[in-house]
Amino acid sequence: MRMLMQFAPEPQEPRWIAVNDGVMGGRSSGGPAIVDGVLQFSGSLSLANNGGFSSVRSVGRDFDLGDVTAVVLRVRGDGRRYQLRLATDARERGLPVSYGASFDTRAGEWTEVRVPLASLQPSVRGTPLEGPPLDPSRVREIGLLIADRREGPFALSVDWIAAE
């Protein structure tokens, strides 16, 4: 495995930003914090105003995953379902395309989650697409999203992200 992120205070580590359903009128909250070398993604989902998602994504670093078959994450969750999301420069009708696949967590337990690149499905703003195919050599963002249609608090810790 090749480490992609270890959440250390190193210059090559990307920054993380939040993108929540407030961009379309929703009321969910959530965001990233790096604490003692662990990415903490936490907040609260709200289904008010057609909301229901919270996400974080890396910025400031590109990833060439051209020789990769899967992304592996070491996570401690809350028993809820999350998504790994990758983004390239791909566009559909001028909008950025994301490639995502869901994974389950076990409440309070560290687990390794393996997400095959072949399982990632393209979408724009949550709407599934038939294409374009993922170009793994051009990944601009790695992200995490929760949109399981369950209101209330959520918390996901990520120890590291690697390529396999």
C-alpha distance (Angstrom), angle and dihedral (degrees) to the residues before:
residue distance angle dihedral
M1 . . .
R2 3.79 . .
M3 3.80 116.4 .
L4 3.80 113.9 -125.4
M5 3.82 99.1 175.5
Q6 3.78 134.7 8.1
F7 3.82 97.4 168.0
A8 3.79 93.4 -122.6
P9 3.80 122.9 147.9
E10 3.82 91.4 -99.3
P11 3.82 126.4 135.6
Q12 3.82 92.8 -122.8
E13 3.81 92.2 57.2
P14 3.81 111.4 101.1
R15 3.78 124.9 -126.3
W16 3.81 119.1 -111.4
I17 3.80 126.2 -135.9
A18 3.80 134.2 -175.9
V19 3.80 126.0 -121.7
N20 3.80 112.0 -176.1
D21 3.80 135.1 173.8
G22 3.82 89.7 -90.7
V23 3.82 85.2 90.6
M24 3.83 85.2 74.5
G25 3.81 100.6 31.2
G26 3.81 100.1 -83.3
R27 3.79 125.3 136.2
S28 3.81 104.4 -138.4
S29 3.79 118.3 127.5
G30 3.75 130.1 -157.3
G31 3.74 143.7 127.5
P32 3.77 149.9 161.9
A33 3.79 132.1 -81.4
I34 3.78 126.9 172.4
V35 3.80 109.5 -143.2
D36 3.80 122.2 176.1
G37 3.81 92.5 -20.6
V38 3.82 95.2 -48.2
L39 3.80 126.3 109.7
Q40 3.81 109.2 -130.0
F41 3.82 113.9 -159.8
S42 3.78 109.1 -176.1
G43 3.78 143.3 144.3
S44 3.79 140.2 107.2
L45 3.80 131.1 -71.1
S46 3.78 120.4 -136.9
L47 3.80 125.3 -172.9
A48 3.83 91.5 -160.4
N49 3.82 117.1 123.4
N50 3.82 91.9 13.8
G51 3.80 90.3 -61.3
G52 3.74 128.4 136.9
F53 3.79 112.7 139.6
S54 3.77 140.9 88.3
S55 3.78 126.1 -179.4
V56 3.78 144.3 174.3
R57 3.77 127.2 -158.1
S58 3.76 139.9 -176.5
V59 3.80 120.7 -111.0
G60 3.77 132.8 -173.9
R61 3.80 101.4 39.7
D62 3.80 135.3 73.6
F63 3.80 123.4 -147.5
D64 3.80 127.3 -148.6
L65 3.80 103.6 -151.7
G66 3.80 93.6 163.0
D67 3.82 92.4 123.9
V68 3.81 94.7 42.6
T69 3.81 129.6 104.7
A70 3.84 98.6 -177.0
V71 3.79 145.3 9.0
V72 3.80 114.6 -130.1
L73 3.81 123.0 -159.2
R74 3.79 130.4 -173.0
V75 3.80 103.9 -144.3
R76 3.78 141.7 169.3
G77 3.76 110.9 -156.8
D78 3.76 143.7 172.7
G79 3.79 99.5 -113.1
R80 3.80 92.9 -88.3
R81 3.81 129.6 120.6
Y82 3.80 119.3 -105.2
Q83 3.79 135.0 178.3
L84 3.77 132.2 -128.7
R85 3.81 108.3 -141.8
L86 3.78 129.8 -166.7
A87 3.79 126.0 -171.9
T88 3.79 131.9 -165.9
D89 3.79 130.0 173.7
A90 3.86 89.5 -79.4
R91 3.81 115.0 131.9
E92 3.78 136.1 -168.9
R93 3.82 115.7 -161.7
G94 3.82 87.3 -17.4
L95 3.82 93.9 -54.2
P96 3.82 124.0 114.8
V97 3.81 116.3 -102.5
S98 3.82 119.7 -137.0
Y99 3.79 125.4 -161.7
G100 3.80 114.9 -146.9
A101 3.78 145.0 173.4
S102 3.80 129.0 -178.7
F103 3.78 127.9 -122.7
D104 3.79 132.5 -175.6
T105 3.79 126.8 -129.7
R106 3.79 133.5 -153.3
A107 3.78 115.6 -129.7
G108 3.80 111.3 -102.2
E109 3.80 94.5 -11.4
W110 3.82 128.6 115.4
T111 3.81 111.1 -129.1
E112 3.78 136.6 166.4
V113 3.78 113.5 -122.3
R114 3.81 119.7 -160.4
V115 3.80 115.9 -158.6
P116 3.83 113.5 -172.8
L117 3.81 112.1 -141.8
A118 3.81 87.4 -133.4
S119 3.84 88.8 64.3
L120 3.82 94.0 58.7
Q121 3.81 112.6 109.3
P122 3.83 124.1 -156.5
S123 3.80 120.1 -120.5
V124 3.79 141.4 159.8
R125 3.80 116.3 -141.9
G126 3.81 89.5 -19.9
T127 3.81 95.1 -49.9
P128 3.84 111.3 123.2
L129 3.80 117.6 -122.5
E130 3.82 133.8 -162.1
G131 3.83 90.2 -132.3
P132 2.95 174.0 -96.6
P133 3.80 97.3 -149.9
L134 3.80 119.2 -120.0
D135 3.81 114.4 -96.4
P136 3.83 99.4 -153.8
S137 3.81 92.3 -168.2
R138 3.83 90.1 66.4
V139 3.83 104.7 50.6
R140 3.81 110.6 151.0
E141 3.80 99.6 171.4
I142 3.77 138.5 29.4
G143 3.77 113.0 -162.8
L144 3.78 147.0 171.1
L145 3.79 125.9 -142.0
I146 3.78 137.6 -176.1
A147 3.80 118.9 -159.8
D148 3.81 104.9 144.4
R149 3.84 94.7 139.3
R150 3.84 92.0 -116.3
E151 3.78 117.1 124.5
G152 3.76 119.2 -137.9
P153 3.78 143.1 55.7
F154 3.78 123.8 -25.5
A155 3.80 134.4 -175.2
L156 3.79 131.9 -173.9
S157 3.81 124.6 176.3
V158 3.81 119.9 -161.1
D159 3.81 118.3 -162.2
W160 3.80 95.7 -177.9
I161 3.80 144.5 -21.5
A162 3.81 120.3 -139.9
A163 3.80 140.3 177.2
E164 3.79 121.9 -126.4
